[in-house]
Amino acid sequence: MPVYKHKNRSGKPLWGFMFSLPGSTRSDRRRISQAGFSTKAAATDAEARRRIEEHHKCELAKQGAETARVPTSLASLFEEFFTQHVDMKLAPKTIEWYHEHKQYLDPALLSMELPAITPLILSREWIRLLERGGHHRRTHEPRPLSRKTVQNIAGVVSSAFKRAIKWGLVSTNPVAASEPPIPKKRRGMALTPDQTRTLIAAATSPWCLGIFLDVCAATGARRGEVLALRWSDIQNGRLIIGRSLSQTKQALSFKGTKTDSSERLVSLPASTVQKLEVHRAMQNQFRTQFGEDYRHDLDLLFAQVDGTPLKPDSVSASVSALFKRLKFPTGASLHTLRHTHGSQLIAAGMELSVVSERLGHSNSRVTAEVYTHAIHGRDDEAARRWDEFQNPLANRPGGLQ
């Protein structure tokens, strides 16, 4: 018992307490004791107060040790980086993506001290990743990683080192002087109007995949943005896009859009508005069928039959399978509809600023870089218009003879 009874030299009974501090061992036992209390209650109260004091001291010591701990290896730098910079500021999907890319790195590299990591060592790591950085799911045999994946991994390492420079842990970023691979630029794929119509007509599912694809094609909105739409987001034939549905291994969550800017308004074609009215009537049947069990509070345009959110990755998989069944070009995916929307608008002469705002790009420069092929594709039209400007009379009916 922590509280005990004893007698002083005169034989008067007194009380005291004794206890061992948490974490102490037999070889290094740390005991706290005090005697001379006149009653058992006084000794018990004093023992309780002293335990609380020692607990607070222990917690303060732990906090001080944690504060004083400085990352020295690449692994400990990532731990600090994820805690301070990633886990507190980035979207859950981005956090998951960062962690996944870090796992590709060689454990030997992760254990190295930060000053010892040179551009040469990192260049060797990029080569290793290109040759055998991945593994086959079934056999677990090593396999090459794509140049794009290795470049992304290098980007994660670079971000960690940039933060280390701000923290005063290193003076330079070795990734900047290394040689991560540069992926080949691929021209974005765009469907023809006939292909788009064929795709939408062939899509069937309990949650109306066809109208979902129609909204994606007609607005150019991102997958998560469309899956997060509520019926209250449709006003006067326009969509209010201000959030997105994200999927991680742990859960589904609603977050801001990719640019995390203010809400944007996207006008809907009249044909899409009519299809949405039909879709809502069909969804109301599920609302009636499930009654109180239906998630009326979410008010989602596209949902499971009980009103709960769809999984973005499952939707993409269904669309990819549809592309494959229709024997569309290899590489076509749900994102192809967004690229198709932007490409066709620019090719039709729509101003770049309007397309940029409609797609939710941060600025028109991003739009120009992504859709440069569509802009270049109008070179013949530019030459014709220049000729018309220089010779206005010659191009009019009954002009110069």
Backbone hydrogen bonds in HBPLUS format (Angstrom, degrees):
<---DONOR---> <-ACCEPTOR-->    atom                        ^
c    i                          cat <-CA-CA->   ^        H-A-AA   ^      H-
h    n   atom  resd res      DA  || num        DHA   H-A  angle D-A-AA Bond
n    s   type  num  typ     dist DA aas  dist angle  dist       angle   num
A0018-MET N   A0002-PRO O   2.73 MM  16  5.05 143.5  1.86 137.6 150.1     1
A0004-TYR N   A0016-GLY O   2.85 MM  12  5.45 161.3  1.88 142.6 148.2     2
A0016-GLY N   A0004-TYR O   2.91 MM  12  5.45 157.2  1.97 156.5 159.5     3
A0006-HIS N   A0014-LEU O   2.82 MM   8  5.34 167.9  1.83 148.9 151.9     4
A0014-LEU N   A0006-HIS O   2.63 MM   8  5.34 174.5  1.63 166.4 166.5     5
A0008-ASN N   A0012-LYS O   3.05 MM   4  5.55 156.9  2.10 145.4 149.0     6
A0011-GLY N   A0008-ASN O   2.97 MM   3  5.22 156.1  2.02 108.9 116.5     7
A0015-TRP N   A0037-PHE O   2.66 MM  22  4.79 154.4  1.72 145.2 151.8     8
A0037-PHE N   A0015-TRP O   2.80 MM  22  4.79 158.5  1.84 159.0 151.6     9
A0017-PHE N   A0034-GLN O   2.84 MM  17  5.62 156.8  1.89 159.5 166.7    10
A0034-GLN N   A0017-PHE O   3.04 MM  17  5.62 151.2  2.13 153.0 156.5    11
A0019-PHE N   A0032-ILE O   2.95 MM  13  5.51 152.6  2.03 149.9 158.8    12
A0032-ILE N   A0019-PHE O   2.82 MM  13  5.51 165.6  1.84 166.1 170.0    13
A0021-LEU N   A0030-ARG O   2.78 MM   9  5.64 163.0  1.81 165.4 170.3    14
A0024-SER N   A0021-LEU O   3.30 MM   3  5.93 157.6  2.35 138.5 138.4    15
A0028-ASP N   A0025-THR O   3.18 MM   3  5.06 130.6  2.43  92.2 105.6    16
A0043-ALA N   A0039-THR O   3.24 MM   4  6.54 156.3  2.29 143.3 149.3    17
A0044-THR N   A0040-LYS O   2.89 MM   4  6.14 155.5  1.95 151.1 158.2    18
A0045-ASP N   A0041-ALA O   2.96 MM   4  6.19 162.3  2.00 151.5 155.4    19
A0046-ALA N   A0042-ALA O   3.06 MM   4  6.18 159.9  2.11 144.2 149.9    20
A0047-GLU N   A0043-ALA O   2.94 MM   4  6.08 152.8  2.02 144.2 151.8    21
A0048-ALA N   A0044-THR O   3.07 MM   4  6.30 152.8  2.15 146.1 152.7    22
A0049-ARG N   A0045-ASP O   3.06 MM   4  6.32 160.7  2.10 150.1 154.7    23
A0050-ARG N   A0046-ALA O   2.97 MM   4  6.16 157.5  2.03 147.2 153.4    24
A0051-ARG N   A0047-GLU O   3.02 MM   4  6.20 151.2  2.11 143.2 150.6    25
A0052-ILE N   A0048-ALA O   3.17 MM   4  6.44 158.5  2.22 146.8 151.7    26
A0053-GLU N   A0049-ARG O   3.03 MM   4  6.33 158.5  2.07 148.1 153.9    27
A0054-GLU N   A0050-ARG O   2.96 MM   4  6.16 163.4  1.99 150.8 154.7    28
A0055-HIS N   A0051-ARG O   2.91 MM   4  6.11 150.0  2.00 145.9 154.6    29
A0056-HIS N   A0052-ILE O   2.99 MM   4  6.27 158.9  2.04 151.5 156.2    30
A0057-LYS N   A0053-GLU O   3.02 MM   4  6.31 156.8  2.07 148.3 154.7    31
A0058-CYS N   A0054-GLU O   2.97 MM   4  6.18 154.6  2.04 144.1 150.7    32
A0059-GLU N   A0055-HIS O   2.96 MM   4  6.26 157.6  2.01 151.0 156.7    33
A0060-LEU N   A0056-HIS O   2.98 MM   4  6.18 161.3  2.01 151.7 156.4    34
A0061-ALA N   A0057-LYS O   2.98 MM   4  6.19 150.0  2.07 143.5 151.8    35
A0062-LYS N   A0058-CYS O   2.98 MM   4  6.28 152.1  2.06 146.1 153.5    36
A0063-GLN N   A0059-GLU O   2.96 MM   4  6.23 160.2  2.00 150.8 155.9    37
A0064-GLY N   A0060-LEU O   2.93 MM   4  6.10 154.0  2.00 143.4 150.7    38
A0065-ALA N   A0061-ALA O   2.96 MM   4  6.19 153.9  2.03 144.8 151.6    39
A0066-GLU N   A0062-LYS O   2.90 MM   4  6.16 152.3  1.98 147.8 155.7    40
A0067-THR N   A0063-GLN O   2.87 MM   4  6.07 156.8  1.92 147.4 153.8    41
A0068-ALA N   A0064-GLY O   2.96 MM   4  6.08 149.0  2.06 141.8 150.3    42
A0069-ARG N   A0065-ALA O   3.09 MM   4  6.14 120.8  2.45 133.1 146.5    43
A0069-ARG N   A0066-GLU O   3.27 MM   3  5.18 143.0  2.41  93.2 103.6    44
A0114-LEU N   A0072-THR O   2.83 MM  42  5.93 161.8  1.86 163.3 160.2    45
A0077-LEU N   A0073-SER O   2.94 MM   4  6.15 144.8  2.07 142.1 152.6    46
A0074-LEU N   A0112-MET O   3.14 MM  38  6.21 141.4  2.30 162.5 173.8    47
A0078-PHE N   A0074-LEU O   2.96 MM   4  6.22 157.6  2.01 149.6 154.3    48
A0075-ALA N   A0110-LEU O   2.82 MM  35  4.76 145.6  1.94 150.2 138.7    49
A0079-GLU N   A0075-ALA O   3.05 MM   4  6.35 152.9  2.13 143.6 151.3    50
A0080-GLU N   A0076-SER O   3.06 MM   4  6.28 158.7  2.11 144.1 148.4    51
A0081-PHE N   A0077-LEU O   2.77 MM   4  5.93 158.1  1.82 150.5 158.0    52
A0082-PHE N   A0078-PHE O   2.78 MM   4  5.89 167.1  1.79 155.2 157.2    53
A0083-THR N   A0079-GLU O   3.12 MM   4  6.19 155.4  2.18 138.7 145.8    54
A0084-GLN N   A0080-GLU O   2.91 MM   4  6.04 176.2  1.91 157.1 158.1    55
A0085-HIS N   A0081-PHE O   2.84 MM   4  5.32 141.7  1.99 135.3 147.5    56
A0086-VAL N   A0081-PHE O   3.16 MM   5  6.51 149.6  2.25 145.7 152.3    57
A0087-ASP N   A0082-PHE O   2.63 MM   5  5.52 169.4  1.64 156.5 160.5    58
A0089-LYS N   A0086-VAL O   3.14 MM   3  5.46 142.1  2.29 108.5 118.7    59
A0090-LEU N   A0086-VAL O   3.03 MM   4  5.38 171.7  2.04 153.4 153.4    60
A0094-THR N   A0091-ALA O   3.04 MM   3  5.27 119.0  2.43 104.5 119.3    61
A0095-ILE N   A0091-ALA O   2.99 MM   4  6.30 157.9  2.04 158.1 165.1    62
A0096-GLU N   A0092-PRO O   2.97 MM   4  6.21 163.2  2.00 150.7 154.7    63
A0097-TRP N   A0093-LYS O   2.96 MM   4  6.12 153.0  2.03 141.2 149.1    64
A0098-TYR N   A0094-THR O   2.89 MM   4  6.16 154.4  1.95 150.7 156.5    65
A0099-HIS N   A0095-ILE O   3.04 MM   4  6.35 165.6  2.07 155.1 158.1    66
A0100-GLU N   A0096-GLU O   2.99 MM   4  6.20 158.2  2.03 149.9 156.0    67
A0101-HIS N   A0097-TRP O   3.13 MM   4  6.33 158.4  2.18 148.6 153.5    68
A0102-LYS N   A0098-TYR O   3.06 MM   4  6.31 149.5  2.16 148.4 156.9    69
A0103-GLN N   A0099-HIS O   3.28 MM   4  6.52 142.4  2.43 143.9 152.4    70
A0104-TYR N   A0101-HIS O   3.32 MM   3  5.65 155.2  2.38 106.0 112.6    71
A0105-LEU N   A0102-LYS O   3.16 MM   3  5.74 154.8  2.22 115.2 121.7    72
A0109-LEU N   A0106-ASP O   2.91 MM   3  5.25 125.8  2.21 107.3 121.2    73
A0110-LEU N   A0106-ASP O   3.08 MM   4  6.47 156.6  2.14 152.3 159.5    74
A0111-SER N   A0107-PRO O   3.02 MM   4  6.24 142.0  2.17 145.6 154.6    75
A0112-MET N   A0109-LEU O   3.14 MM   3  5.28 155.2  2.20 105.3 112.9    76
A0116-ALA N   A0113-GLU O   3.00 MM   3  5.46 139.1  2.18 111.9 123.7    77
A0117-ILE N   A0114-LEU O   3.17 MM   3  5.53 161.5  2.21 113.1 118.6    78
A0122-LEU N   A0118-THR O   3.10 MM   4  6.43 160.9  2.14 155.3 160.8    79
A0123-SER N   A0119-PRO O   2.84 MM   4  6.03 153.5  1.91 147.7 155.3    80
A0124-ARG N   A0120-LEU O   3.03 MM   4  6.32 154.7  2.09 149.3 155.5    81
A0125-GLU N   A0121-ILE O   3.08 MM   4  6.37 145.1  2.21 138.8 148.5    82
A0125-GLU N   A0122-LEU O   3.03 MM   3  4.88 116.2  2.46  90.2 106.4    83
A0126-TRP N   A0122-LEU O   2.92 MM   4  6.30 152.2  2.00 151.7 158.6    84
A0127-ILE N   A0123-SER O   3.15 MM   4  6.43 154.7  2.21 144.8 151.1    85
A0128-ARG N   A0124-ARG O   2.96 MM   4  6.25 157.5  2.01 146.3 152.6    86
A0129-LEU N   A0125-GLU O   2.93 MM   4  6.17 160.8  1.97 152.0 156.6    87
A0130-LEU N   A0126-TRP O   2.99 MM   4  6.22 152.7  2.07 144.2 151.6    88
A0131-GLU N   A0127-ILE O   3.00 MM   4  6.24 145.9  2.12 147.9 157.0    89
A0132-ARG N   A0128-ARG O   2.80 MM   4  5.87 170.2  1.81 160.1 162.9    90
A0133-GLY N   A0129-LEU O   3.01 MM   4  3.66 143.4  2.15 116.7 112.0    91
A0145-LEU N   A0129-LEU O   3.22 MM  16  6.00 140.4  2.38 142.6 152.2    92
A0134-GLY N   A0143-ARG O   2.88 MM   9  4.97 151.0  1.96 169.9 163.7    93
A0143-ARG N   A0134-GLY O   3.01 MM   9  4.97 150.1  2.10 109.6 111.0    94
A0136-HIS N   A0141-GLU O   2.83 MM   5  5.40 150.7  1.92 146.6 154.7    95
A0140-HIS N   A0136-HIS O   2.71 MM   4  4.59 135.0  1.91 126.8 137.8    96
A0150-VAL N   A0146-SER O   3.08 MM   4  6.39 166.6  2.10 154.7 157.7    97
A0151-GLN N   A0147-ARG O   2.94 MM   4  6.08 152.7  2.01 142.7 150.7    98
A0152-ASN N   A0148-LYS O   2.97 MM   4  6.24 149.4  2.06 144.1 152.4    99
A0153-ILE N   A0149-THR O   2.92 MM   4  6.27 153.3  2.00 149.9 157.3   100
A0154-ALA N   A0150-VAL O   2.94 MM   4  6.20 161.4  1.98 149.7 154.4   101
A0155-GLY N   A0151-GLN O   2.95 MM   4  6.20 142.0  2.10 138.5 149.4   102
A0156-VAL N   A0152-ASN O   3.05 MM   4  6.43 145.7  2.17 146.8 154.8   103
A0156-VAL N   A0153-ILE O   3.13 MM   3  5.20 121.2  2.49  96.6 110.4   104
A0157-VAL N   A0153-ILE O   3.09 MM   4  6.45 162.6  2.12 154.0 158.0   105
A0158-SER N   A0154-ALA O   2.86 MM   4  6.03 157.5  1.91 146.9 153.8   106
A0159-SER N   A0155-GLY O   2.96 MM   4  6.14 154.0  2.02 143.1 149.5   107
A0160-ALA N   A0156-VAL O   3.11 MM   4  6.41 153.3  2.19 146.7 153.3   108
A0161-PHE N   A0157-VAL O   3.03 MM   4  6.36 158.1  2.08 151.1 156.8   109
A0162-LYS N   A0158-SER O   2.89 MM   4  6.13 153.1  1.96 151.2 159.0   110
A0163-ARG N   A0159-SER O   3.15 MM   4  6.37 151.7  2.24 141.3 148.1   111
A0164-ALA N   A0160-ALA O   2.95 MM   4  6.26 144.5  2.08 139.8 150.6   112
A0165-ILE N   A0161-PHE O   2.95 MM   4  6.26 143.7  2.08 147.5 155.8   113
A0166-LYS N   A0162-LYS O   3.33 MM   4  6.65 155.9  2.39 141.4 146.6   114
A0167-TRP N   A0163-ARG O   3.02 MM   4  6.32 143.2  2.16 143.2 153.9   115
A0169-LEU N   A0164-ALA O   2.90 MM   5  5.22 156.4  1.95 161.6 157.6   116
A0168-GLY N   A0165-ILE O   3.07 MM   3  5.07 154.7  2.13 100.9 108.8   117
A0176-ALA N   A0173-ASN O   3.20 MM   3  5.83 141.3  2.35 115.1 123.0   118
A0178-SER N   A0175-VAL O   3.12 MM   3  5.02 149.8  2.22  97.9 107.1   119
A0196-THR N   A0192-THR O   2.97 MM   4  6.27 158.6  2.02 157.5 163.7   120
A0197-ARG N   A0193-PRO O   3.03 MM   4  6.25 163.2  2.06 149.3 153.2   121
A0198-THR N   A0194-ASP O   2.94 MM   4  6.14 159.1  1.98 148.8 154.9   122
A0199-LEU N   A0195-GLN O   2.91 MM   4  6.08 157.3  1.97 148.6 154.4   123
A0200-ILE N   A0196-THR O   3.08 MM   4  6.32 167.8  2.09 154.5 156.5   124
A0201-ALA N   A0197-ARG O   2.99 MM   4  6.11 160.5  2.03 149.5 155.2   125
A0202-ALA N   A0198-THR O   3.07 MM   4  6.16 143.3  2.21 142.6 151.5   126
A0203-ALA N   A0200-ILE O   3.32 MM   3  5.35 154.7  2.39 100.2 107.5   127
A0208-CYS N   A0205-SER O   3.06 MM   3  5.17 158.2  2.11 116.4 115.3   128
A0212-PHE N   A0208-CYS O   3.30 MM   4  6.52 154.4  2.37 144.1 151.6   129
A0213-LEU N   A0209-LEU O   2.90 MM   4  6.19 158.6  1.95 154.0 158.4   130
A0214-ASP N   A0210-GLY O   2.94 MM   4  6.20 146.4  2.06 140.9 151.3   131
A0215-VAL N   A0211-ILE O   2.96 MM   4  6.20 155.3  2.02 147.9 152.4   132
A0216-CYS N   A0212-PHE O   3.03 MM   4  6.33 158.6  2.08 147.3 153.5   133
A0217-ALA N   A0213-LEU O   2.86 MM   4  6.03 162.7  1.89 150.5 154.9   134
A0218-ALA N   A0214-ASP O   2.86 MM   4  5.93 152.3  1.94 145.3 153.4   135
A0219-THR N   A0215-VAL O   3.05 MM   4  5.96 135.0  2.26 143.5 151.5   136
A0220-GLY N   A0216-CYS O   2.87 MM   4  5.41 147.7  1.98 139.9 148.0   137
A0226-VAL N   A0222-ARG O   3.09 MM   4  6.41 157.7  2.14 158.5 163.1   138
A0227-LEU N   A0223-ARG O   3.07 MM   4  6.33 163.5  2.10 155.2 160.2   139
A0228-ALA N   A0224-GLY O   3.09 MM   4  6.12 124.7  2.41 134.3 146.5   140
A0245-LEU N   A0224-GLY O   2.94 MM  21  4.52 152.0  2.02 103.4 111.0   141
A0229-LEU N   A0226-VAL O   3.20 MM   3  5.32 162.2  2.23 106.2 111.6   142
A0301-LEU N   A0229-LEU O   2.93 MM  72  5.77 163.2  1.96 143.3 143.3   143
A0233-ASP N   A0230-ARG O   2.87 MM   3  5.19 154.9  1.93 107.6 116.1   144
A0231-TRP N   A0299-ASP O   2.94 MM  68  5.98 148.3  2.05 159.8 170.0   145
A0234-ILE N   A0231-TRP O   3.22 MM   3  5.68 167.1  2.24 112.8 115.8   146
A0240-ILE N   A0233-ASP O   2.78 MM   7  4.94 137.4  1.97 139.1 152.0   147
A0235-GLN N   A0238-ARG O   2.91 MM   3  5.35 161.2  1.95 156.1 159.2   148
A0238-ARG N   A0235-GLN O   3.04 MM   3  5.35 144.8  2.17 107.9 118.3   149
A0268-LEU N   A0237-GLY O   2.89 MM  31  5.67 167.0  1.91 162.6 159.2   150
A0239-LEU N   A0266-VAL O   2.75 MM  27  5.07 169.8  1.76 146.0 146.3   151
A0266-VAL N   A0239-LEU O   2.96 MM  27  5.07 157.3  2.01 141.6 148.8   152
A0241-ILE N   A0264-ARG O   2.95 MM  23  5.39 168.9  1.96 166.4 163.9   153
A0264-ARG N   A0241-ILE O   3.05 MM  23  5.39 162.9  2.08 142.6 145.0   154
A0244-SER N   A0255-LYS O   2.74 MM  11  5.35 149.3  1.83 147.9 151.9   155
A0255-LYS N   A0244-SER O   2.85 MM  11  5.35 160.7  1.89 154.9 161.5   156
A0246-SER N   A0253-SER O   2.76 MM   7  5.31 176.7  1.76 166.6 167.8   157
A0253-SER N   A0246-SER O   2.95 MM   7  5.31 155.4  2.01 149.2 154.9   158
A0248-THR N   A0251-ALA O   3.06 MM   3  5.50 163.8  2.08 153.4 158.6   159
A0260-ASP N   A0257-THR O   2.92 MM   3  4.75 134.7  2.13  94.8 108.8   160
A0272-THR N   A0269-PRO O   3.06 MM   3  5.35 124.0  2.39 103.4 117.0   161
A0273-VAL N   A0269-PRO O   3.13 MM   4  6.50 154.3  2.20 152.6 160.2   162
A0274-GLN N   A0270-ALA O   3.11 MM   4  6.40 157.5  2.17 150.2 155.1   163
A0275-LYS N   A0271-SER O   3.16 MM   4  6.43 154.5  2.23 141.0 147.6   164
A0276-LEU N   A0272-THR O   2.93 MM   4  6.17 150.6  2.02 148.0 156.1   165
A0277-GLU N   A0273-VAL O   3.12 MM   4  6.41 144.5  2.25 144.1 152.9   166
A0278-VAL N   A0274-GLN O   3.27 MM   4  6.65 152.6  2.35 145.2 151.5   167
A0279-HIS N   A0275-LYS O   2.90 MM   4  6.14 156.0  1.95 146.4 154.0   168
A0280-ARG N   A0276-LEU O   2.84 MM   4  6.04 152.9  1.92 145.8 152.2   169
A0281-ALA N   A0277-GLU O   3.22 MM   4  6.44 152.5  2.30 140.0 146.5   170
A0282-MET N   A0278-VAL O   3.11 MM   4  6.47 153.5  2.19 147.9 154.7   171
A0283-GLN N   A0279-HIS O   2.90 MM   4  6.19 155.1  1.96 149.3 156.9   172
A0284-ASN N   A0280-ARG O   2.89 MM   4  6.09 145.0  2.02 144.8 153.9   173
A0285-GLN N   A0282-MET O   3.14 MM   3  5.41 139.2  2.31 100.9 111.9   174
A0286-PHE N   A0283-GLN O   3.01 MM   3  5.27 122.2  2.35 101.9 115.6   175
A0287-ARG N   A0283-GLN O   3.03 MM   4  6.44 151.9  2.11 146.8 155.5   176
A0288-THR N   A0284-ASN O   2.96 MM   4  6.21 155.0  2.03 145.2 150.5   177
A0289-GLN N   A0285-GLN O   2.93 MM   4  6.12 155.0  1.99 142.5 150.2   178
A0290-PHE N   A0286-PHE O   2.92 MM   4  6.05 163.8  1.94 155.6 157.5   179
A0291-GLY N   A0287-ARG O   2.92 MM   4  5.79 135.8  2.11 136.3 148.2   180
A0293-ASP N   A0290-PHE O   3.02 MM   3  5.28 147.1  2.13 140.4 133.5   181
A0294-TYR N   A0291-GLY O   3.17 MM   3  5.69 162.8  2.20 112.4 117.8   182
A0296-HIS N   A0294-TYR O   2.86 MM   2  5.67 132.0  2.09 109.6  94.6   183
A0295-ARG N   A0306-ASP O   2.91 MM  11  6.36 159.6  1.96 147.6 152.2   184
A0298-LEU N   A0295-ARG O   3.28 MM   3  5.78 146.1  2.40 108.7 116.2   185
A0304-GLN N   A0308-THR O   2.80 MM   4  5.30 171.4  1.81 163.3 165.1   186
A0307-GLY N   A0304-GLN O   2.88 MM   3  5.15 164.9  1.90 117.6 119.9   187
A0314-SER N   A0311-LYS O   3.03 MM   3  5.32 121.2  2.39 106.3 121.1   188
A0315-VAL N   A0311-LYS O   3.05 MM   4  6.36 153.8  2.12 156.7 164.9   189
A0316-SER N   A0312-PRO O   3.00 MM   4  6.29 162.6  2.03 153.2 157.3   190
A0317-ALA N   A0313-ASP O   3.00 MM   4  6.19 153.8  2.07 142.0 149.2   191
A0318-SER N   A0314-SER O   3.02 MM   4  6.24 153.1  2.09 144.3 150.9   192
A0319-VAL N   A0315-VAL O   3.02 MM   4  6.32 156.3  2.07 151.3 157.6   193
A0320-SER N   A0316-SER O   2.89 MM   4  6.11 160.9  1.93 152.0 157.3   194
A0321-ALA N   A0317-ALA O   3.00 MM   4  6.17 155.3  2.06 145.0 151.5   195
A0322-LEU N   A0318-SER O   3.05 MM   4  6.29 143.9  2.18 137.9 147.8   196
A0322-LEU N   A0319-VAL O   3.09 MM   3  4.96 118.2  2.49  91.3 106.8   197
A0323-PHE N   A0319-VAL O   2.94 MM   4  6.29 156.4  1.99 152.7 158.5   198
A0324-LYS N   A0320-SER O   3.02 MM   4  6.27 156.0  2.08 145.5 152.0   199
A0325-ARG N   A0321-ALA O   2.92 MM   4  6.15 152.6  1.99 143.5 151.0   200
A0326-LEU N   A0322-LEU O   2.99 MM   4  6.20 151.9  2.07 149.2 156.3   201
A0328-PHE N   A0323-PHE O   3.03 MM   5  5.39 176.4  2.03 156.5 156.8   202
A0327-LYS N   A0324-LYS O   3.06 MM   3  4.91 152.2  2.14  97.6 106.0   203
A0332-ALA N   A0329-PRO O   3.24 MM   3  6.01 155.3  2.31 141.6 142.3   204
A0336-THR N   A0333-SER O   2.91 MM   3  5.24 145.1  2.03 106.4 117.4   205
A0337-LEU N   A0334-LEU O   3.14 MM   3  5.88 151.2  2.23 117.0 122.6   206
A0338-ARG N   A0335-HIS O   3.07 MM   3  5.30 124.6  2.39 101.9 115.3   207
A0339-HIS N   A0335-HIS O   3.13 MM   4  6.53 160.0  2.18 152.0 157.4   208
A0340-THR N   A0336-THR O   2.77 MM   4  5.94 148.8  1.86 144.8 154.4   209
A0341-HIS N   A0337-LEU O   3.01 MM   4  6.15 156.2  2.06 142.0 147.5   210
A0342-GLY N   A0338-ARG O   3.20 MM   4  6.51 167.0  2.21 152.6 154.0   211
A0343-SER N   A0339-HIS O   2.96 MM   4  6.04 165.0  1.98 149.5 154.4   212
A0344-GLN N   A0340-THR O   2.97 MM   4  6.01 168.9  1.98 153.6 156.3   213
A0345-LEU N   A0341-HIS O   3.18 MM   4  6.29 155.6  2.24 145.8 152.2   214
A0346-ILE N   A0342-GLY O   3.12 MM   4  6.28 164.5  2.15 150.9 154.7   215
A0347-ALA N   A0343-SER O   2.91 MM   4  6.06 162.6  1.94 149.5 155.2   216
A0348-ALA N   A0344-GLN O   2.98 MM   4  6.02 133.2  2.21 133.5 145.0   217
A0350-MET N   A0345-LEU O   2.98 MM   5  5.47 159.8  2.03 158.2 152.2   218
A0349-GLY N   A0346-ILE O   2.95 MM   3  5.20 160.1  1.99 108.8 114.7   219
A0354-VAL N   A0351-GLU O   3.16 MM   3  5.41 123.7  2.50 100.8 114.1   220
A0355-VAL N   A0351-GLU O   3.15 MM   4  6.52 162.2  2.19 154.7 159.3   221
A0356-SER N   A0352-LEU O   2.90 MM   4  6.06 160.0  1.94 151.4 157.4   222
A0357-GLU N   A0353-SER O   3.05 MM   4  6.21 158.8  2.09 143.0 147.8   223
A0358-ARG N   A0354-VAL O   2.97 MM   4  6.14 155.2  2.03 146.0 153.3   224
A0359-LEU N   A0355-VAL O   2.96 MM   4  6.14 154.9  2.03 151.7 157.4   225
A0360-GLY N   A0356-SER O   3.06 MM   4  6.12 122.9  2.40 136.1 150.2   226
A0361-HIS N   A0356-SER O   3.07 MM   5  5.31 157.7  2.12 154.8 155.3   227
A0360-GLY N   A0357-GLU O   3.33 MM   3  5.12 140.6  2.50  90.9 101.8   228
A0368-ALA N   A0364-SER O   2.92 MM   4  6.21 156.9  1.97 151.2 157.4   229
A0369-GLU N   A0365-ARG O   2.99 MM   4  6.25 152.5  2.07 147.5 154.3   230
A0370-VAL N   A0366-VAL O   3.02 MM   4  6.25 159.2  2.07 151.9 157.2   231
A0371-TYR N   A0367-THR O   2.91 MM   4  5.95 160.9  1.94 153.0 158.3   232
A0374-ALA N   A0371-TYR O   3.11 MM   3  5.46 126.7  2.41 104.4 116.7   233
A0375-ILE N   A0371-TYR O   3.25 MM   4  6.64 152.9  2.32 147.9 155.6   234
A0376-HIS N   A0372-THR O   2.85 MM   4  6.07 163.1  1.88 151.5 156.1   235
A0377-GLY N   A0373-HIS O   2.91 MM   4  5.99 137.1  2.10 134.0 145.9   236
A0378-ARG N   A0375-ILE O   3.15 MM   3  5.59 162.9  2.18 110.5 115.9   237
A0379-ASP N   A0376-HIS O   3.12 MM   3  5.53 145.9  2.24 124.0 122.1   238
A0382-ALA N   A0378-ARG O   3.02 MM   4  6.35 151.0  2.11 148.8 157.3   239
A0383-ALA N   A0379-ASP O   3.06 MM   4  6.40 154.7  2.13 149.8 155.6   240
A0384-ARG N   A0380-ASP O   3.02 MM   4  6.31 156.2  2.08 146.5 153.1   241
A0385-ARG N   A0381-GLU O   2.91 MM   4  6.14 161.2  1.95 152.1 156.8   242
A0386-TRP N   A0382-ALA O   2.97 MM   4  6.14 149.5  2.07 144.5 152.9   243
A0387-ASP N   A0383-ALA O   3.07 MM   4  6.30 155.3  2.14 144.5 150.6   244
A0388-GLU N   A0384-ARG O   3.00 MM   4  6.31 151.3  2.08 145.8 154.0   245
A0389-PHE N   A0385-ARG O   2.97 MM   4  6.19 148.5  2.07 142.4 150.5   246
A0390-GLN N   A0386-TRP O   2.97 MM   4  6.22 155.8  2.02 149.9 156.0   247
A0391-ASN N   A0387-ASP O   2.98 MM   4  6.06 149.2  2.08 144.9 152.8   248
A0396-ARG N   A0393-LEU O   3.17 MM   3  5.37 167.1  2.19 108.7 112.2   249
A0399-GLY N   A0396-ARG O   3.05 MM   3  5.13 129.7  2.31 143.4 133.1   250
